[in-house]
Amino acid sequence: MANLFDTANAPEGEPTEIIAGDLLQFKVTNLVTDYDPTLYTLTYTARISGQQDEIQFSATGNASSYLVSVTGTVTGSWSPGEYNWQQEIIR
């Protein structure tokens, strides 16, 4: 069985569900060809519809992917609900 806490085993793509208090970890590889992770930053912003509060987190880049890793302590502070995500590449 693969160690899911090992960043090498992080699943590909954004999750469809996040459980508050759990480690959020995934990688994004489909942007690497156009946006070199050593030159760009991948950032996510999420907001519950009709609310002003935002959640923001960024990915770290390496030669082959962007890796998002958010601790369970941080996700545990997020309000439950359906969020709209926005992905942004910053140079």
Backbone torsions as a table, in degrees:
resi	resn	phi	psi	omega
1	MET	NA	135.6	-179.5
2	ALA	-76.1	144.1	176.4
3	ASN	-78.8	106.3	-176.3
4	LEU	-71.6	-11.2	176.3
5	PHE	-84.4	-15.7	177.3
6	ASP	-74.9	126.4	-176.6
7	THR	-60.9	-25.7	177.6
8	ALA	-65.3	-23.5	-179.0
9	ASN	-101.2	10.9	-179.7
10	ALA	-61.9	137.8	179.2
11	PRO	-67.3	155.1	179.8
12	GLU	-86.1	132.4	173.1
13	GLY	89.9	161.2	-178.5
14	GLU	-68.7	141.0	178.9
15	PRO	-74.8	157.1	175.6
16	THR	-89.7	-14.7	179.8
17	GLU	-146.6	140.2	176.0
18	ILE	-122.8	132.3	178.9
19	ILE	-100.3	120.8	-179.4
20	ALA	-56.4	132.4	179.5
21	GLY	92.8	-8.1	177.9
22	ASP	-98.2	154.6	173.2
23	LEU	-64.3	129.8	173.6
24	LEU	-103.1	116.7	-178.5
25	GLN	-147.0	127.1	175.8
26	PHE	-158.8	162.1	178.2
27	LYS	-121.6	154.7	178.9
28	VAL	-124.6	118.5	-179.2
29	THR	-112.4	-17.4	-174.8
30	ASN	-70.7	-10.6	179.6
31	LEU	-97.4	-11.9	-171.1
32	VAL	-61.7	-37.0	-178.3
33	THR	-61.7	-42.3	-177.8
34	ASP	-90.7	-27.9	-175.5
35	TYR	-129.8	92.8	-178.9
36	ASP	-55.4	119.7	-177.9
37	PRO	-61.0	-17.5	177.2
38	THR	-83.0	-11.7	-179.5
39	LEU	-112.8	-20.3	-174.8
40	TYR	-122.8	159.1	174.8
41	THR	-117.9	134.6	175.9
42	LEU	-99.9	123.6	-177.8
43	THR	-125.4	144.9	176.3
44	TYR	-118.4	140.7	172.0
45	THR	-127.1	132.5	179.6
46	ALA	-130.0	143.2	-178.6
47	ARG	-145.2	138.3	173.0
48	ILE	-74.8	135.2	-179.1
49	SER	-52.6	131.6	177.6
50	GLY	82.3	1.2	179.6
51	GLN	-116.1	156.7	-178.8
52	GLN	-91.3	-26.4	-176.8
53	ASP	-63.4	136.8	179.7
54	GLU	-120.2	150.8	170.3
55	ILE	-111.0	132.2	177.5
56	GLN	-130.6	139.8	173.8
57	PHE	-154.0	156.8	-176.3
58	SER	-122.5	160.9	176.4
59	ALA	-101.2	152.8	170.9
60	THR	-98.2	146.1	-176.6
61	GLY	-108.8	148.7	169.2
62	ASN	-136.2	-169.9	-174.0
63	ALA	-65.1	-25.6	-172.5
64	SER	-117.4	-8.1	-177.3
65	SER	-166.4	169.4	166.4
66	TYR	-104.1	134.7	-179.6
67	LEU	-117.0	124.6	174.1
68	VAL	-101.4	130.2	177.3
69	SER	-144.5	112.9	-179.0
70	VAL	-123.4	127.1	-175.6
71	THR	-67.1	158.6	176.4
72	GLY	-62.9	-30.3	176.9
73	THR	-62.1	-41.6	-180.0
74	VAL	-71.6	-48.3	-178.8
75	THR	-64.8	-27.6	177.8
76	GLY	-66.2	-19.3	179.3
77	SER	-89.8	-6.0	-178.9
78	TRP	-78.8	140.5	178.1
79	SER	-71.2	142.7	177.3
80	PRO	-70.8	150.1	177.3
81	GLY	150.5	-179.8	176.8
82	GLU	-94.1	123.3	-175.8
83	TYR	-105.2	149.2	168.3
84	ASN	-100.7	130.3	-177.5
85	TRP	-100.9	148.2	171.1
86	GLN	-132.3	129.2	179.4
87	GLN	-106.5	134.9	-177.3
88	GLU	-136.8	135.0	175.1
89	ILE	-103.7	128.0	-177.8
90	ILE	-122.2	135.5	176.8
91	ARG	-106.0	NA	NA
